[in-house]
Amino acid sequence: MSPLNRLALAATAAHGTDQLTLAALPFAALAAAAGPGATGALIAAQSAAWLLVSIPAGVWVDRHDRLRLLRAALAATAVACLVGALVSGYATLLAGAGFLAAAGTVVFTLSATARLPALLPPARLPAGNARLELARAGATLLAPLLAGWLARDHGVASIFAAASLTAVLGMIVLRAGATAEPPPAHDRSTPLLTAAREGARHMWRHPALRTVAICAVAWNTGFFALLAVLVPFAVGELALPPTQAGLILGALGAGQVVAALRAPAIARRLPMHAILLFGPAASVGASLLLLGAPAGSPILPCVAMALLGFGPMLWLIARNTLVQLVTPPMLLGRVNATMQLTVFGVRPLGALAGGLAASLGGAQAALVLAVAGFTLSLLAIVSIRSATLPEAAQAQ
């Protein structure tokens, strides 16, 4: 098995573990007869890892052997999920286990993205990034279904046990036939915050990276404003039953999976600039379709959400490729961490803004806010100069 296939399988295990854990938390709160506040607190504890761990993890990725970090991240996640199975009835302990499990996923994700350029030539990076994002999309689509079945037939603890086993399988895949590689040359004596600033400085000073970061901030603000009101909009404004509202959410994951499968072929035929434009343009179109959807039918909303999964997934794969092509190997972990922190930092703000807009002007007001965020992200990419994109390297 090639190193890329091993990395892709391990990524499937890592994201499967993460999504199983995320899906288990509401079931755990329900089993403990806790209210919505407790559920939100458990999910917030897990999500906090992406904010608190990203920057130090980015520094670790640039200072240590990335293959060993991948294995260590999966090991830590497996242990945390096993603890989650043992303490699933205790909310405070479960919140800590969820945080630690997510922290392992953060380290794994940054390590995998940074390791990919060592495995592939520049021309194959879009295909490699597509494989990693397919693992994430597939896990997002399937893990909640598995979690629901396990919770119904075997209890909440079985979900955490399955997550732990999944992480162990990922470790086995990485250990078989793989050899360690030296980390990029990097001064480990540099203080953590100083090292982190080097990554942020590179991202901000590179015009293409700075532009895609601004695009990501605007897009995620709009997307989470939309996500905060999507189900109430479907059930209320569109008068759809909850099962069809779930179908609309599923269309998002389906669009992501199709995009990850088609991304390598699309990258061979279209320049990077066109793909980066298509992501936010498709998002604007999708949100306008939602605004114009007639009541009583899920067809147009499903098409809109599939488009909202398809276009931005292509954008994400192109963005990851861009970062890998224009960033020195010794900075990849920190630049990706800065991007990740920026994106996850605005997601709660987008959700709060969407909820506030809906409370003041109804769900359609939140959708208008989403259109505005997507439009700003499109304008950011329109402003990017093609000369700053590594088209020659991509086409080799």
Secondary structure, 3 states (H helix, E strand, C coil): CCHHHHHHHHHHHHHHHHHHHHHHHHHHHHHCCCCHHHHHHHHHHHHHHHHHCHHHHHHHHHHCCHHHHHHHHHHHHHHHHHHHHHCCCCHHHHHHHHHHHHHHHHHHHHHHHHHHHHHCCHHHHHHHHHHHHHHHHHHHHHHHHHHHHHHHHHCHHHHHHHHHHHHHHHHHHHHCCCCCCCCCCCCCCCCHHHHHHHHHHHHHHCHHHHHHHHHHHHHHHHHHHHHHHHHHHHHHHCCCCHHHHHHHHHHHHHHHHHHHHHHHHHHHHCCHHHHHHHHHHHHHHHHHHHHCCCCCCCHHHHHHHHHHHHHHHHHHHHHHHHHHHHCCHHHHHHHHHHHHHHHHHHHHHHHHHHHHHHHHHCHHHHHHHHHHHHHHHHHHHHCCCHHHCCHHHHCC
